[in-house]
Amino acid sequence: MQGILEAAEEETSPVLMQINPIHFHLTNLPNYLDYVKAVIAKVKVPVGINLDHGNSEAIILKGIHAGFPSVMFDGSKMLYQKNLLKRKRLYKCVRLMGLK
């Protein structure tokens, strides 16, 4: 993370930090996300944070509850109709939570 942020500052370029859920089980996610946000707050270029390739409702909702401002649902291994239904369900959940 530090190398990416240093390069972004050196190039004066915005950057998107993609955090993959494969390692969520290794940490306390809300605390980790707070740490990432604290580090990013010191950077002089815009930095976005995204939960990258969450492949289940549980992971997406865990990310949202932990404080991710952006999430990406990955239903690429599902049949199209199942993928579409999951996306609609997640959209409804997010809207019910008052998020956009």
C-alpha positions in Angstrom: 0.0 0.0 0.0 2.8 2.4 0.9 4.5 2.0 -2.4 1.3 2.6 -4.4 0.6 5.7 -2.4 4.1 7.0 -2.8 4.0 6.5 -6.5 0.6 8.2 -6.8 2.0 11.2 -4.9 5.1 11.3 -7.0 3.1 11.2 -10.2 0.4 13.5 -8.7 -2.1 11.0 -9.9 -5.3 9.8 -8.2 -5.4 6.1 -7.3 -7.9 3.5 -6.5 -6.9 1.0 -3.7 -8.6 -2.3 -4.5 -8.8 -4.5 -1.5 -9.6 -8.2 -2.2 -11.7 -10.1 0.4 -9.5 -13.2 0.1 -7.6 -12.1 3.2 -10.6 -10.8 5.3 -10.4 -13.8 7.6 -6.8 -12.8 8.7 -7.8 -9.5 10.2 -10.5 -7.5 12.0 -11.9 -5.8 8.9 -13.3 -2.6 10.4 -10.0 -2.0 12.2 -8.0 -2.7 9.0 -10.2 -0.4 7.0 -9.8 2.3 9.7 -6.1 1.9 9.4 -6.2 2.2 5.5 -8.4 5.3 5.8 -5.9 6.9 8.3 -3.0 6.2 6.0 -4.9 7.6 3.0 -5.9 10.7 4.9 -2.2 11.7 4.9 -1.8 11.4 1.1 -1.9 14.6 -1.0 -3.7 13.0 -4.0 -7.3 11.6 -4.2 -7.4 8.0 -3.2 -10.5 5.7 -3.6 -11.1 2.5 -1.7 -12.9 -0.4 -3.3 -13.8 -3.9 -2.1 -12.7 -5.8 -5.1 -14.4 -8.9 -6.4 -16.7 -9.8 -3.6 -18.2 -13.0 -4.8 -21.1 -13.5 -2.3 -23.8 -11.4 -0.6 -22.1 -12.1 2.8 -18.8 -10.6 1.7 -20.4 -7.6 0.0 -22.6 -6.9 3.1 -19.6 -7.4 5.4 -17.6 -4.9 3.4 -20.4 -2.4 3.5 -20.8 -2.8 7.2 -17.1 -2.5 7.7 -17.1 0.9 6.0 -16.1 0.3 2.3 -17.3 3.3 0.3 -17.3 1.2 -2.8 -17.9 -2.5 -3.5 -17.7 -4.7 -6.6 -19.8 -7.9 -6.7 -18.2 -10.6 -8.9 -20.8 -13.0 -10.2 -18.7 -14.0 -13.2 -18.7 -17.7 -12.3 -22.5 -17.8 -12.0 -25.0 -18.4 -14.7 -26.4 -15.2 -16.1 -29.8 -15.4 -14.5 -28.4 -16.3 -11.1 -25.9 -13.4 -11.3 -28.7 -11.0 -12.3 -30.9 -12.1 -9.4 -28.0 -11.8 -6.9 -27.2 -8.3 -8.2 -30.9 -7.2 -7.8 -31.0 -8.6 -4.3 -27.8 -6.8 -3.3 -29.1 -3.6 -4.8 -32.3 -3.9 -2.8 -30.3 -4.6 0.4 -28.1 -1.6 -0.2 -31.0 0.7 -0.9 -32.8 -0.5 2.3 -29.7 0.3 4.2 -30.0 3.9 2.9 -26.9 3.7 0.7 -26.5 4.4 -3.0 
